Amino acid sequence: MIKHLSLSHYLLMLLLATVWILFQSRFEISADSTLYINQAHLFSINEVRSAIDLYNWPFYSYSISFIHRLLSLSIIDSARVINAFFFLISCLYFLKILLIITERDKVIFSGFIIIITSIPLMDDYLSMMLRDCGSWAGFLAGIYYFMRWVKHNLLIDCGLWQLCFLIGFLFRIELFIFLIILPFVSVYIIKDSLKSYVVLLYSYSLLIILLLTSIIFYFGNFLPDISFNSPLVRFQQLLSKPLVTLNELFKPLPIYTDNFDLKIQLEDYSVAVKYSILSTIIILSWLSTIKIFHLLTGLIALKFSLILSKFNLTLLIILIISFLIPTFFEFTSFDVSGRYWIFSIWVFYIYSAIGLDYCFNNIDKYGFKKGKLLLFFLWATIIIYMATVLFDSSIKSYSQSILWVRSNGIHVNEIYTNDLRINAFIKGQNYPYKEKDIKYLVINNVSHHEYLSSREYQNFLNTKNLKLLKKIPNDSKPDFSIFVLEDKP
């Protein structure tokens, strides 16, 4: 029976699934990924200052550059290797969390099913070259060792959970919040009050050291000495940011209407309208990310209280924090991508796996006919989700653009596109960031960009001409256009 396989067997199957998905989606990339690709290229040619100037949270890009030089892979392939590695680490610790909570080996089968049927993880974000996979690994490893700390009260586990969250923090800064809050959680949950208070003191001493180190790095001479990176300007921005954020929380939505009565009501209840609309968006966004199968199995675990109270309390606190972080972003910047919910989705998947395990173990209680029918529908749902993840044959529009250029044998130096993702695949890492910006400016008719002077842009427009070769329809955004560069007559 497949339920009796070991943890290593499930990880092997997840590895094969990961390789297959990455192969299927080898032309997929996110807009953010183009930034990491170019920054990694700058690191690989030892342009460290230019790389940091490009983006000031560089650990993911530096990791890509390191693998690129170590294994002699392309930068895009190096990014995929890193993502696959960290995703498997995430899966490993997810399954280990299930084991420490339930103390039953068979539960990892349900955990495997939850991961392999996860559309947001396996189908949406695994193939994207994003720093999220590294943060997922640090996040889940941190939860695992925090659970061990709650269960065994060993100081080694206490140090490990903080180390893991710190590693995740190198990829996404949001994990710093867990380093601040979880020491208080341990004080509340762990019965050995003396040990927990010592750990609290130790934790915040560590955070102070980390903060001082960050300040020294932030205001040091590591960055180029140019006006917008000057220490004084940075310090002023750092001080003003909390006030700006607080102001955004109570700033009304920019809703305009010609109806006089409705306009008055919107002005009178502007904050209430803002929080009502955004709260609805937040709930719908989270529900659309998690999908119905994983939601229902997770609710089963919550309904029947299938997790011990101290573990359940810890998970609920982490779930709430993970949910509030993107919620805060939505209220202040109106920016919540589906991937921002993944921390909370991972935590809820723990409930989903335990709920699914409960279904498998108790389905016989419904009698032979009813039980068999329920088991059929359960497996049919699982197979549908797995097929969606593993056999997604849809080709995104920008992937079609890439394939069109390659199949027509057009010289890459002649190609200009209106999408940075297409540029990244057509040009690889061999084009400078400034060249990409010129192409972006030309196609989008933008006259200013922080990396280009107006003279460079205007000179380019005055001497070049673009001829449309191909336009590929795009449902959600303007059509993808491919141009060829010609000299003006």
Secondary structure, 3 states (H helix, E strand, C coil): CHHHCCHHHHHHHHHHHHHHHHHHCCCCCCHHHHHHHHHHHHHHCCCHHHHHHHCCCCHHHHHHHHHHHHHCCCHHHHHHHHHHHHHHHHHHHHHHHHHHHHCCCCHHHHHHHHHHCCHHHHHHHCCCCCCHHHHHHHHHHHHHHHHHHHHHCCHHHHHHHHHHHHHHHHHCHHHHHHHHHHHHHHHHHCCCHHHHHHHHHHHHHHHHHHHHHHHHHHHCCCCCCCHHHCHHHHHHHHHHHHHHHHHHHCCCCCCCCCCHHHHHHHHHCHHHHHHHHHHHHHHHHHHHHHCHHHHHHHHHHHHCCCCCHHHHHHHHHHHHHHHHHHHHHHHHHCCCCHHHHHHHHHHHHHHHHHHHHHHHHHHHHHCHHHHHHHHHHHHHHHHHHHHHHHCCCCCCHHHHHHHHHHHCCCCHHHEEECCHHHHHHHHCCCCCHHHHHHHHHHHHCCCCECCECHHHHHHHHHHEEEEEEEEECCCCCCCEEEEEEEECC
